[in-house]
Amino acid sequence: MFLKENIPGKYIVDSKCIACALCSEIAPMLFASNLEEGYDYIYRQPENVEEEALCQEAMALCPVRAIMVQDGY
């Protein structure tokens, strides 16, 4: 299940997220935390090569593989 706060686009965070905040540390311009609910989400999609690389890094390092690319991208 994808989190409702995700901004529509290529990357999404699903409900496996454990709010480790690693993605928010790697790419704070793309990820935000919902501390009350206990998860992180995409609040802005990458807009350039550097941000795309940071999102890919966050996806690769996510300990529960909660960051993914949506079908069709």
Backbone hydrogen bonds, N-H to C=O, Kabsch-Sander energy under -0.5 kcal/mol:
donor,donor_aa,acceptor,acceptor_aa,energy
3,L,13,V,-2.2
6,N,3,L,-1.4
7,I,42,I,-2.1
12,I,68,M,-2.5
14,D,66,A,-2.4
15,S,1,M,-2.7
17,C,14,D,-1.8
25,E,21,A,-1.6
26,I,22,L,-2.3
27,A,23,C,-3.1
30,L,27,A,-2.3
31,F,27,A,-2.1
32,A,41,Y,-2.3
34,N,39,Y,-3.5
35,L,33,S,-0.7
38,G,34,N,-2.0
39,Y,34,N,-1.6
41,Y,32,A,-2.3
43,Y,30,L,-2.5
43,Y,41,Y,-0.7
44,R,30,L,-1.5
52,E,48,N,-2.4
53,A,49,V,-2.2
54,L,50,E,-2.0
55,C,51,E,-2.3
56,Q,52,E,-2.4
57,E,53,A,-2.2
58,A,54,L,-2.5
59,M,55,C,-2.4
60,A,56,Q,-2.4
61,L,57,E,-2.0
62,C,58,A,-1.2
65,R,62,C,-1.0
68,M,12,I,-2.7
70,Q,10,K,-3.1
73,Y,70,Q,-1.4
